[in-house]
Amino acid sequence: MNNDEKQDIKTAISNLNLIYSDFEFKETDLTEYNSDSSVPIVGEILITYKPSRKSIKYKTGHGSSWPAKFEFDLKTNAYMTR
């Protein structure tokens, strides 16, 4: 997670009066490295809301809009139920 994404996530959590430390973030790099340096970095991030133990996985990488998807899921209470 780059610094801009991290700030977006912290803001989204704070705007809903939730606590950042209640979330666990596990990133996985899925880039297939080869000699072509133009291959975009791809991966996924698994975010778990500790109080409900609900986890949602998002695709990350070049062109990804996962922070917006995470914010939408927060706003629609996707993390509040199992």
A tleap script that builds the chain and sets N, CA, C and O, in Angstrom:
source leaprc.protein.ff14SB
mol = sequence {
  NMET ASN ASN ASP GLU LYS GLN ASP ILE LYS
  THR ALA ILE SER ASN LEU ASN LEU ILE TYR
  SER ASP PHE GLU PHE LYS GLU THR ASP LEU
  THR GLU TYR ASN SER ASP SER SER VAL PRO
  ILE VAL GLY GLU ILE LEU ILE THR TYR LYS
  PRO SER ARG LYS SER ILE LYS TYR LYS THR
  GLY HIE GLY SER SER TRP PRO ALA LYS PHE
  GLU PHE ASP LEU LYS THR ASN ALA TYR MET
  THR CARG
}
set mol.1.N position { 0.868 -1.156 0.000 }
set mol.1.CA position { 0.000 0.000 0.000 }
set mol.1.C position { 0.919 1.223 0.000 }
set mol.1.O position { 1.769 1.380 0.876 }
set mol.2.N position { 0.727 2.087 -1.007 }
set mol.2.CA position { 1.565 3.273 -1.035 }
set mol.2.C position { 1.013 4.337 -0.083 }
set mol.2.O position { -0.075 4.172 0.468 }
set mol.3.N position { 1.746 5.405 0.109 }
set mol.3.CA position { 1.367 6.430 1.084 }
set mol.3.C position { 0.033 7.093 0.760 }
set mol.3.O position { -0.751 7.367 1.669 }
set mol.4.N position { -0.241 7.360 -0.529 }
set mol.4.CA position { -1.518 7.964 -0.912 }
set mol.4.C position { -2.680 7.034 -0.595 }
set mol.4.O position { -3.705 7.465 -0.066 }
set mol.5.N position { -2.514 5.759 -0.919 }
set mol.5.CA position { -3.564 4.786 -0.624 }
set mol.5.C position { -3.792 4.676 0.881 }
set mol.5.O position { -4.932 4.622 1.342 }
set mol.6.N position { -2.708 4.644 1.634 }
set mol.6.CA position { -2.823 4.537 3.086 }
set mol.6.C position { -3.576 5.735 3.661 }
set mol.6.O position { -4.417 5.578 4.547 }
set mol.7.N position { -3.274 6.932 3.155 }
set mol.7.CA position { -3.969 8.128 3.637 }
set mol.7.C position { -5.448 8.077 3.264 }
set mol.7.O position { -6.301 8.442 4.073 }
set mol.8.N position { -5.761 7.626 2.038 }
set mol.8.CA position { -7.161 7.490 1.623 }
set mol.8.C position { -7.904 6.521 2.531 }
set mol.8.O position { -9.045 6.774 2.916 }
set mol.9.N position { -7.260 5.419 2.871 }
set mol.9.CA position { -7.876 4.411 3.733 }
set mol.9.C position { -8.106 4.972 5.137 }
set mol.9.O position { -9.179 4.797 5.714 }
set mol.10.N position { -7.099 5.641 5.674 }
set mol.10.CA position { -7.235 6.232 7.011 }
set mol.10.C position { -8.354 7.260 7.041 }
set mol.10.O position { -9.113 7.326 8.008 }
set mol.11.N position { -8.464 8.062 5.991 }
set mol.11.CA position { -9.516 9.073 5.919 }
set mol.11.C position { -10.889 8.419 5.850 }
set mol.11.O position { -11.811 8.839 6.549 }
set mol.12.N position { -11.032 7.397 5.016 }
set mol.12.CA position { -12.310 6.699 4.890 }
set mol.12.C position { -12.738 6.093 6.225 }
set mol.12.O position { -13.905 6.179 6.609 }
set mol.13.N position { -11.803 5.491 6.917 }
set mol.13.CA position { -12.099 4.877 8.224 }
set mol.13.C position { -12.487 5.950 9.232 }
set mol.13.O position { -13.476 5.804 9.950 }
set mol.14.N position { -11.720 7.012 9.287 }
set mol.14.CA position { -11.980 8.106 10.229 }
set mol.14.C position { -13.320 8.784 9.958 }
set mol.14.O position { -14.042 9.131 10.893 }
set mol.15.N position { -13.655 8.974 8.675 }
set mol.15.CA position { -14.919 9.632 8.311 }
set mol.15.C position { -16.138 8.870 8.797 }
set mol.15.O position { -17.210 9.450 8.967 }
set mol.16.N position { -15.981 7.586 9.020 }
set mol.16.CA position { -17.085 6.763 9.517 }
set mol.16.C position { -16.959 6.470 11.004 }
set mol.16.O position { -17.624 5.584 11.541 }
set mol.17.N position { -16.089 7.238 11.657 }
set mol.17.CA position { -15.869 7.104 13.107 }
set mol.17.C position { -15.439 5.697 13.511 }
set mol.17.O position { -15.794 5.210 14.584 }
set mol.18.N position { -14.670 5.054 12.637 }
set mol.18.CA position { -14.107 3.757 12.958 }
set mol.18.C position { -12.643 3.948 13.344 }
set mol.18.O position { -12.100 5.043 13.196 }
set mol.19.N position { -12.009 2.897 13.834 }
set mol.19.CA position { -10.638 2.973 14.341 }
set mol.19.C position { -9.717 2.187 13.406 }
set mol.19.O position { -9.943 1.005 13.144 }
set mol.20.N position { -8.686 2.855 12.911 }
set mol.20.CA position { -7.744 2.251 11.963 }
set mol.20.C position { -7.148 0.953 12.497 }
set mol.20.O position { -7.011 -0.017 11.751 }
set mol.21.N position { -6.795 0.924 13.772 }
set mol.21.CA position { -6.155 -0.271 14.340 }
set mol.21.C position { -7.112 -1.462 14.454 }
set mol.21.O position { -6.677 -2.570 14.766 }
set mol.22.N position { -8.407 -1.248 14.207 }
set mol.22.CA position { -9.366 -2.355 14.181 }
set mol.22.C position { -9.317 -3.126 12.864 }
set mol.22.O position { -9.998 -4.138 12.700 }
set mol.23.N position { -8.508 -2.637 11.932 }
set mol.23.CA position { -8.376 -3.280 10.629 }
set mol.23.C position { -6.995 -3.900 10.488 }
set mol.23.O position { -5.997 -3.343 10.944 }
set mol.24.N position { -6.958 -5.053 9.853 }
set mol.24.CA position { -5.693 -5.731 9.563 }
set mol.24.C position { -5.537 -5.781 8.043 }
set mol.24.O position { -6.481 -6.106 7.323 }
set mol.25.N position { -4.346 -5.458 7.571 }
set mol.25.CA position { -4.062 -5.387 6.142 }
set mol.25.C position { -2.962 -6.385 5.790 }
set mol.25.O position { -1.864 -6.326 6.343 }
set mol.26.N position { -3.263 -7.307 4.865 }
set mol.26.CA position { -2.267 -8.281 4.405 }
set mol.26.C position { -2.160 -8.160 2.887 }
set mol.26.O position { -3.107 -8.455 2.158 }
set mol.27.N position { -0.991 -7.722 2.427 }
set mol.27.CA position { -0.769 -7.534 0.997 }
set mol.27.C position { 0.008 -8.700 0.411 }
set mol.27.O position { 0.896 -9.259 1.056 }
set mol.28.N position { -0.336 -9.058 -0.819 }
set mol.28.CA position { 0.358 -10.107 -1.547 }
set mol.28.C position { 0.725 -9.578 -2.929 }
set mol.28.O position { -0.137 -9.076 -3.651 }
set mol.29.N position { 1.997 -9.687 -3.299 }
set mol.29.CA position { 2.472 -9.283 -4.614 }
set mol.29.C position { 2.270 -10.456 -5.566 }
set mol.29.O position { 2.814 -11.537 -5.339 }
set mol.30.N position { 1.498 -10.255 -6.623 }
set mol.30.CA position { 1.214 -11.317 -7.589 }
set mol.30.C position { 1.866 -11.054 -8.946 }
set mol.30.O position { 1.538 -11.705 -9.938 }
set mol.31.N position { 2.784 -10.104 -8.981 }
set mol.31.CA position { 3.448 -9.771 -10.234 }
set mol.31.C position { 4.270 -10.949 -10.720 }
set mol.31.O position { 5.016 -11.562 -9.957 }
set mol.32.N position { 4.123 -11.255 -11.991 }
set mol.32.CA position { 4.957 -12.279 -12.618 }
set mol.32.C position { 6.124 -11.549 -13.258 }
set mol.32.O position { 5.978 -10.901 -14.295 }
set mol.33.N position { 7.266 -11.660 -12.637 }
set mol.33.CA position { 8.438 -10.928 -13.104 }
set mol.33.C position { 9.092 -11.649 -14.273 }
set mol.33.O position { 9.258 -12.869 -14.261 }
set mol.34.N position { 9.458 -10.867 -15.281 }
set mol.34.CA position { 10.206 -11.400 -16.421 }
set mol.34.C position { 11.118 -10.296 -16.935 }
set mol.34.O position { 11.324 -9.299 -16.243 }
set mol.35.N position { 11.656 -10.449 -18.110 }
set mol.35.CA position { 12.604 -9.463 -18.625 }
set mol.35.C position { 11.921 -8.195 -19.124 }
set mol.35.O position { 12.604 -7.207 -19.395 }
set mol.36.N position { 10.597 -8.191 -19.253 }
set mol.36.CA position { 9.872 -7.018 -19.729 }
set mol.36.C position { 9.583 -6.089 -18.552 }
set mol.36.O position { 8.725 -6.378 -17.718 }
set mol.37.N position { 10.298 -4.983 -18.494 }
set mol.37.CA position { 10.161 -4.077 -17.353 }
set mol.37.C position { 8.862 -3.286 -17.386 }
set mol.37.O position { 8.561 -2.569 -16.432 }
set mol.38.N position { 8.073 -3.398 -18.474 }
set mol.38.CA position { 6.822 -2.651 -18.553 }
set mol.38.C position { 5.645 -3.405 -17.931 }
set mol.38.O position { 4.517 -2.912 -17.947 }
set mol.39.N position { 5.897 -4.579 -17.390 }
set mol.39.CA position { 4.834 -5.352 -16.756 }
set mol.39.C position { 4.366 -4.614 -15.505 }
set mol.39.O position { 5.171 -4.325 -14.619 }
set mol.40.N position { 3.060 -4.305 -15.425 }
set mol.40.CA position { 2.586 -3.586 -14.234 }
set mol.40.C position { 2.642 -4.460 -12.995 }
set mol.40.O position { 2.527 -5.682 -13.080 }
set mol.41.N position { 2.814 -3.841 -11.869 }
set mol.41.CA position { 2.791 -4.544 -10.592 }
set mol.41.C position { 1.333 -4.849 -10.263 }
set mol.41.O position { 0.480 -3.963 -10.315 }
set mol.42.N position { 1.056 -6.093 -9.927 }
set mol.42.CA position { -0.291 -6.502 -9.556 }
set mol.42.C position { -0.238 -7.265 -8.242 }
set mol.42.O position { 0.784 -7.847 -7.877 }
set mol.43.N position { -1.344 -7.246 -7.556 }
set mol.43.CA position { -1.385 -7.956 -6.293 }
set mol.43.C position { -2.784 -7.953 -5.733 }
set mol.43.O position { -3.763 -7.691 -6.431 }
set mol.44.N position { -2.850 -8.248 -4.467 }
set mol.44.CA position { -4.127 -8.204 -3.764 }
set mol.44.C position { -3.870 -7.819 -2.321 }
set mol.44.O position { -2.776 -7.990 -1.784 }
set mol.45.N position { -4.921 -7.294 -1.719 }
set mol.45.CA position { -4.847 -6.947 -0.311 }
set mol.45.C position { -6.072 -7.534 0.374 }
set mol.45.O position { -7.200 -7.362 -0.086 }
set mol.46.N position { -5.838 -8.216 1.458 }
set mol.46.CA position { -6.911 -8.785 2.263 }
set mol.46.C position { -7.063 -7.895 3.484 }
set mol.46.O position { -6.126 -7.724 4.265 }
set mol.47.N position { -8.252 -7.331 3.640 }
set mol.47.CA position { -8.517 -6.439 4.765 }
set mol.47.C position { -9.524 -7.114 5.677 }
set mol.47.O position { -10.593 -7.538 5.240 }
set mol.48.N position { -9.167 -7.206 6.947 }
set mol.48.CA position { -10.027 -7.825 7.946 }
set mol.48.C position { -10.406 -6.786 8.990 }
set mol.48.O position { -9.552 -6.071 9.515 }
set mol.49.N position { -11.690 -6.713 9.279 }
set mol.49.CA position { -12.183 -5.870 10.359 }
set mol.49.C position { -12.246 -6.755 11.599 }
set mol.49.O position { -13.099 -7.636 11.703 }
set mol.50.N position { -11.345 -6.514 12.527 }
set mol.50.CA position { -11.155 -7.409 13.667 }
set mol.50.C position { -12.410 -7.621 14.517 }
set mol.50.O position { -12.675 -8.759 14.907 }
set mol.51.N position { -13.202 -6.571 14.828 }
set mol.51.CA position { -14.380 -6.812 15.677 }
set mol.51.C position { -15.390 -7.810 15.098 }
set mol.51.O position { -15.991 -8.578 15.848 }
set mol.52.N position { -15.581 -7.808 13.777 }
set mol.52.CA position { -16.537 -8.739 13.178 }
set mol.52.C position { -15.858 -9.960 12.561 }
set mol.52.O position { -16.521 -10.935 12.206 }
set mol.53.N position { -14.527 -9.900 12.437 }
set mol.53.CA position { -13.726 -10.924 11.789 }
set mol.53.C position { -14.071 -11.093 10.308 }
set mol.53.O position { -13.764 -12.124 9.710 }
set mol.54.N position { -14.702 -10.090 9.728 }
set mol.54.CA position { -15.061 -10.102 8.309 }
set mol.54.C position { -13.857 -9.665 7.476 }
set mol.54.O position { -13.218 -8.658 7.782 }
set mol.55.N position { -13.551 -10.427 6.421 }
set mol.55.CA position { -12.440 -10.122 5.528 }
set mol.55.C position { -12.948 -9.950 4.105 }
set mol.55.O position { -13.849 -10.657 3.655 }
set mol.56.N position { -12.346 -8.992 3.409 }
set mol.56.CA position { -12.651 -8.776 1.998 }
set mol.56.C position { -11.324 -8.594 1.269 }
set mol.56.O position { -10.422 -7.908 1.749 }
set mol.57.N position { -11.224 -9.232 0.081 }
set mol.57.CA position { -10.005 -9.178 -0.718 }
set mol.57.C position { -10.224 -8.231 -1.893 }
set mol.57.O position { -11.280 -8.235 -2.524 }
set mol.58.N position { -9.199 -7.414 -2.175 }
set mol.58.CA position { -9.244 -6.462 -3.286 }
set mol.58.C position { -8.028 -6.668 -4.172 }
set mol.58.O position { -6.942 -6.985 -3.686 }
set mol.59.N position { -8.217 -6.483 -5.493 }
set mol.59.CA position { -7.092 -6.512 -6.427 }
set mol.59.C position { -6.396 -5.162 -6.355 }
set mol.59.O position { -7.046 -4.117 -6.329 }
set mol.60.N position { -5.063 -5.193 -6.324 }
set mol.60.CA position { -4.274 -3.973 -6.251 }
set mol.60.C position { -3.384 -3.877 -7.483 }
set mol.60.O position { -3.343 -4.787 -8.311 }
set mol.61.N position { -2.690 -2.788 -7.588 }
set mol.61.CA position { -1.734 -2.628 -8.671 }
set mol.61.C position { -2.069 -1.468 -9.571 }
set mol.61.O position { -2.961 -0.670 -9.280 }
set mol.62.N position { -1.356 -1.384 -10.651 }
set mol.62.CA position { -1.487 -0.284 -11.596 }
set mol.62.C position { -2.934 -0.155 -12.074 }
set mol.62.O position { -3.513 -1.110 -12.592 }
set mol.63.N position { -3.509 1.030 -11.897 }
set mol.63.CA position { -4.865 1.289 -12.358 }
set mol.63.C position { -5.961 0.783 -11.449 }
set mol.63.O position { -7.140 0.912 -11.776 }
set mol.64.N position { -5.603 0.216 -10.330 }
set mol.64.CA position { -6.600 -0.333 -9.416 }
set mol.64.C position { -7.322 0.786 -8.682 }
set mol.64.O position { -6.743 1.832 -8.385 }
set mol.65.N position { -8.585 0.550 -8.397 }
set mol.65.CA position { -9.370 1.514 -7.614 }
set mol.65.C position { -9.796 0.905 -6.283 }
set mol.65.O position { -10.866 1.217 -5.760 }
set mol.66.N position { -8.949 0.034 -5.742 }
set mol.66.CA position { -9.333 -0.681 -4.527 }
set mol.66.C position { -9.635 0.235 -3.347 }
set mol.66.O position { -10.524 -0.101 -2.564 }
set mol.67.N position { -8.952 1.383 -3.159 }
set mol.67.CA position { -9.331 2.229 -2.017 }
set mol.67.C position { -10.785 2.721 -2.107 }
set mol.67.O position { -11.470 2.817 -1.089 }
set mol.68.N position { -11.250 3.029 -3.312 }
set mol.68.CA position { -12.640 3.462 -3.486 }
set mol.68.C position { -13.598 2.309 -3.210 }
set mol.68.O position { -14.664 2.514 -2.630 }
set mol.69.N position { -13.227 1.100 -3.622 }
set mol.69.CA position { -14.057 -0.075 -3.355 }
set mol.69.C position { -14.113 -0.354 -1.859 }
set mol.69.O position { -15.165 -0.706 -1.324 }
set mol.70.N position { -12.974 -0.196 -1.187 }
set mol.70.CA position { -12.933 -0.374 0.264 }
set mol.70.C position { -13.853 0.647 0.944 }
set mol.70.O position { -14.633 0.296 1.829 }
set mol.71.N position { -13.757 1.900 0.526 }
set mol.71.CA position { -14.600 2.938 1.120 }
set mol.71.C position { -16.080 2.629 0.892 }
set mol.71.O position { -16.893 2.796 1.801 }
set mol.72.N position { -16.434 2.182 -0.309 }
set mol.72.CA position { -17.816 1.803 -0.592 }
set mol.72.C position { -18.267 0.686 0.340 }
set mol.72.O position { -19.369 0.733 0.886 }
set mol.73.N position { -17.413 -0.319 0.521 }
set mol.73.CA position { -17.753 -1.431 1.407 }
set mol.73.C position { -17.939 -0.963 2.848 }
set mol.73.O position { -18.811 -1.460 3.560 }
set mol.74.N position { -17.119 -0.008 3.271 }
set mol.74.CA position { -17.301 0.548 4.617 }
set mol.74.C position { -18.653 1.236 4.741 }
set mol.74.O position { -19.386 1.030 5.709 }
set mol.75.N position { -18.969 2.057 3.747 }
set mol.75.CA position { -20.212 2.836 3.784 }
set mol.75.C position { -21.457 1.958 3.716 }
set mol.75.O position { -22.515 2.332 4.223 }
set mol.76.N position { -21.329 0.793 3.091 }
set mol.76.CA position { -22.486 -0.108 2.967 }
set mol.76.C position { -22.470 -1.208 4.025 }
set mol.76.O position { -23.204 -2.192 3.926 }
set mol.77.N position { -21.630 -1.030 5.031 }
set mol.77.CA position { -21.562 -1.954 6.181 }
set mol.77.C position { -21.143 -3.376 5.824 }
set mol.77.O position { -21.483 -4.318 6.540 }
set mol.78.N position { -20.418 -3.540 4.741 }
set mol.78.CA position { -19.975 -4.874 4.322 }
set mol.78.C position { -19.069 -5.526 5.363 }
set mol.78.O position { -18.994 -6.753 5.436 }
set mol.79.N position { -18.388 -4.724 6.160 }
set mol.79.CA position { -17.473 -5.277 7.174 }
set mol.79.C position { -18.161 -5.547 8.518 }
set mol.79.O position { -17.541 -6.092 9.432 }
set mol.80.N position { -19.401 -5.179 8.636 }
set mol.80.CA position { -20.065 -5.284 9.929 }
set mol.80.C position { -20.753 -6.621 10.147 }
set mol.80.O position { -21.110 -6.960 11.275 }
set mol.81.N position { -20.942 -7.385 9.073 }
set mol.81.CA position { -21.593 -8.678 9.217 }
set mol.81.C position { -20.701 -9.775 8.666 }
set mol.81.O position { -19.858 -9.529 7.803 }
set mol.82.N position { -20.887 -10.959 9.158 }
set mol.82.CA position { -20.085 -12.095 8.682 }
set mol.82.C position { -20.761 -12.812 7.575 }
set mol.82.O position { -20.225 -13.792 7.057 }
savepdb mol mol.pdb
quit
